[in-house]
Amino acid sequence: MKGIILAGGAGSRLYPLTLVTSKQLQSVYDKPMVYYPLTTLIEAGIKELCLISTPHDLPRYKQLLGDGSRLGLTINYREQAKPAGIAQAFLIAESFIGSDSVALILGDNIFYGGDAFGEAFTEFKSGATIFGYHVQDPERYGVVEFDVNGQAISIEEKPKQPKSHYVVPGLYIYDNEVLNIVKNQKPSARGELEITDVNITYLKRGTLRVSRLTRGFAWLDAGTSSSLHLASAYVQTIEKRAGIKIGCPEEAAFRAGFLNLEQFTELTALMPNCEYREYLSLIIAEANRLNNEK
């Protein structure tokens, strides 16, 4: 399976911050925002990634992430000259996807807690898998309606009268048929290729799975100034309380086996003296201790 991080858009909801840099390069507490979705895909076991952004911002992402080799990854880059809906990402990345299945994650979405994603990726074989997250204000999102057996029966984009409080967060898993679906899809009234329409197509075919995320799982959309602040506060609280880091791609790559201990140690040694390096050094020390006890 391949992975796409969609980090395009004008970032108008974060103006004037986005006069300085791309939305997904803004800081969420102690890391660039894009680190969080990147870490989610690494934790899912995905090594081949494609990052999509504007022609203006792509050089900054390349400077930040390079070709991905330092993390044991391969990172491709594609330009999104003009935003035309989330589903447009599949057309932009068609040559990258090839004949594989693909996971798409939005660059301003932060996830934390539970193992729902790991199970969804491990069990995925065909069709589509999306997620349902309980929110207080479902009218702002794509809303999933379930029947008495817990099966999804409808998906509606930003309804005035939502049929449930479960909405679809920005992580989607599709088989290769998604390419044909998007190619044959008509733009919406606002001229965009809507991801909700893709999900509805899979639903009508009977090949859509909606995995409801349990209590204790956190989904944060950091696309506005207020939500960006709340996301930073949440990450800071968890990190300080638990002594771990959320959205740390180096740690995720090591734990996923993309980097061995020697590579992880060398990568950490290249970093300047800072809290981030200190945290990774603790992980290295613990790994060395466990190896010595074997």
N, C-alpha and C positions, 0 to 999 in steps of 0.2 A: 504494500500500500504506500502511496505517495501522499505528501501533505502540502497544502497551500496556506500561506498566511496572507490575508488580504489587508494590506496596510495603506490603501490609497485614500481617496476622498480629499475634500478641501479642508476638513476640520473646522468648518465655520462655527460649530457650536462651542469651540474652544477659543474663538477669537477674543483677544489679540495674541494669545499664547502661540498660535500657529503662524503668526507673522515671523516668528523666530525659527521654529523647526516643526517638522511633521508631528501630527497628533500622536502617532504611535512611538515617537521618540521622546515624548514628554516623560518626566519621572513619575513613577508610582512608588512613593517612599524612597527606596534606595537603589532602584533599578529603572532602566528605560522600559516603558510600557510593553514594547514588543518582546521583551524577555519572558513575559508571562505566557502568552500563547505559544511561543517557541518551546518553552519548557513543557507545556501540556502535550505537544506533539511528540517531543522526545520521550516523555514518560509513557506514551502510547506505543513506543517502539518504532517510530518512523524516522528513517535516516535520510531519505531523499526529499528535500523540501524546495518549494518555490515561493519566493516572496514577491508580491505584486504591489507596486506603489507608483507614484507619479514620476515622470521623467526628472522633475526638479529634485525629488527627495531620494531617489534610488542610490545616488552616490553616497549619501550619508549612511544608508543601510549597509552598503558594501563595505564602507569604512568600519562600521561597527561589527559586522558579522563575518566579513570576508567570504571565502568559498565554503566555510563550514568545517574545513578539515581539522581545525584545532579542537573541535568538539566531536570528531569522528563522523561528521555529517557531510552531505553534499547539498549546497544551497545554490539554486538557480535564481535568477532575477528576471522579472518581466515588467514592462511598462504598461500602465493604465493611463492613457493620454487623457481620457475623459470618463469620469464615473458614469456607468450606465446600469447600475444594479449589482447586487452581490453575485448573481448567477453569471454575470459577464466574466467572472474570474475563470470559469471553466473554458471559455473560448480563448481567453488570453493565454492560458496555460495548456492548451490542447496538446501541443507537441511534447511538453514536459510529462503530461499524464500518460500519453501513449495508450497502451492497452490495459493499464492497471486500474484498480480501484483507487479512490482518493478521499482524503479528509480535508475539509475546508474549515479554517478557524478565522474569526475576525480579529484583527490586530488590537482592538480596544476592549476585548473581553478577557476577564480574569476569572479563573476557576480554582477552587481550593476545597479539598476534603473528600473523603470517601473513595471507593474503588469502582464507581459506576462506569467511568470512562474505560478503565482497563478491561473490564468484562465486555463492554460493548465492542471494543476493538478486537479482542481475542475471539469473540463469538461471531464476528461479522463474516459473512460468506457472500451474500448477494443482496440486491435491492438497496434499501436506504435505511439508515438509522439516524434519528434525531432525538432530542431530549426534551423533556417537559419539566419546567421549573415553576414552582408556586410563587406568585407575586401578588402584591396588594393592588396593583394598577395594571391589569392585563390589557386594557384598551390601548396601551402604548406599543403593543407587540403583536406578533403572530400568535393567535390563541388556538390551543388544541382542545377539541371536545372529545370526551370519552363516553363509551356506552357502559352499561351496568357491569360488564365483564372486564372493564379496564382497557378495552380496545379503542384506538383512535378512530373516530368516524368523520371528523371534519377539522379543517384548519382554516382560520380566517384572519386576514391581515388587518390589524388595528380596528377591530369592530367597535361600534358605538355601544352595543350591548353584548359583552363577552359571554360565551357559553360555558366558560370555566375560568379558573384562576391560574391555569397552567399555560405557560408561554414557551416559545422556542428560543433558547439562547443560541449564541453564535458559534456553534460547533456542529458540523454536519458530516456524515459518512455516506458515501455513495459508491455503487459499483460503476463500471465503465459506461453503462447505459446513460449516465448523466450527460455525456457529451451529445448524444443524439437528442435527448430531451431538450436541452438548452438550444440546440441548433434549430429545432422546430418550434420553439416557443416564441410567442408574440410579445412585444414589449407592453407594459401596462400603460394606463392612461397618463402616467407621469414619464413615460418614455424609457422605462427601465426593465431589465430582465429580473423579475422578482424571484427570490429564493423560495418564497411561499408557494409560487406556482409550480416550481420543481417538486416540492414536497407533496403538493396535491396530486400531481401526476403519478407519483409513486403510490400514494394512498389509493387512488382510483384503480391502480393495477393490483392492489392487494399485496404490495411488496415493501410497505413502509412500516418500520418498527419505531415506536416512540417509547423511550426509556425514561420513566419518571425519576427524577433525582430526589433523593431522600432528604429529610430534615438533617441539618448539620452541614449540608453541602452549601458552599457559597458561590454565587455567580455575581460578579461585579462588572457593570458596563461603565467604563471610564471615559465616555465620550463627551461629557459636559464638565464645566469647571467644578460644579458642586459634587458630581459623582467621582471626578478625579480626586478631589480632596478626601471624600469618604473612603475611596479605595486605598489611598495612601495611609489613612488613619487605621483602617482595618489591617492592612499588611503589617504596619508597625506594631499594632497590638499583639497580633499572633506571633510575630517574630520575637518580640521582646519577652513575651510570656513563655513561649515554648522553646526558645533557644534554637530555632530552625530558620531557614530562609524559604520563602515562597517565591517561585519563579526564578530559580537559579539554574540556568542551563548547564553549567559546568558540572554541578552535582548530579543533575538528572542524567547527563551523558555518562558519567562514571557509574552510577547505579544501574543504568540500562545496559552496561557492558560495551558501550561505544568507545570508551577510553579505559585502558588498564591503569593500574595504580601508578606505574612509572610515568605514563603520559599525563595523567591527572596531576601528579606532583610537579612535572616540568611546566605544565600550563600555569599552575598556581604560582610557581617561582618567578614567572615573567611579570606578575602583577605588582604594582606599587604597594608599599606598606599602607594598609587601610583595613577597615572592619571587614570588608568583603573577603580579602585575602586571609585574614585571621580566621574567619568562619571556615573557609575551605581547608585551611591548615589543620583545624580541629578534626575535620572529617578524615584527612590523610593520616593524622596521628592515630585515630581510632581504628582505621583500616590496617595500619601497620601493627598495632597492638593485637588485633584479632589474628593477623597472619602469624605473628610470633607465638601465639598460643596453640596453633595447630600442631 
